């Protein structure tokens, strides 16, 4: 399913075999934080998922949300230990990153508006729970 979404978004060329597989019967409530980035010299924000038991399933859900919100493909990069999925809107770019430890981030340089749209969509879903961050 995740490969089909990547192909639909134009982020991956069609292949005969799937790179990711996700159990359609699997359910997990993914906890996330909407918080400032670790770079204290910017006013940028991020959405951080750090407790996912199944990062592939989380990524599939996030890609469905990005597609539903109307973001356009802006390419992908696969590194040795992580994947970056880039999308764009009229507000700018966002990047979803997932590493081999299943830490997932949604980053947006100078684009808090799109992160707020994604946050609102996550709040409407029973699949996600927002955690409050300490100030």
Buried (B, 14 or more C-beta within 10 A) or exposed (E): BBBEBBEEBEBBEEEEEEEBEBEEEEEBEBBBBBBBBEEEEEEBBBBBBEBBEBBBBBBBBBBBBBBEBEBEBBBBEEEEEBBBBBBBBEBEBBBBBBEEEBBBBBBBBEBBEBBBBBBEBBEEEEBBEEEEEEE
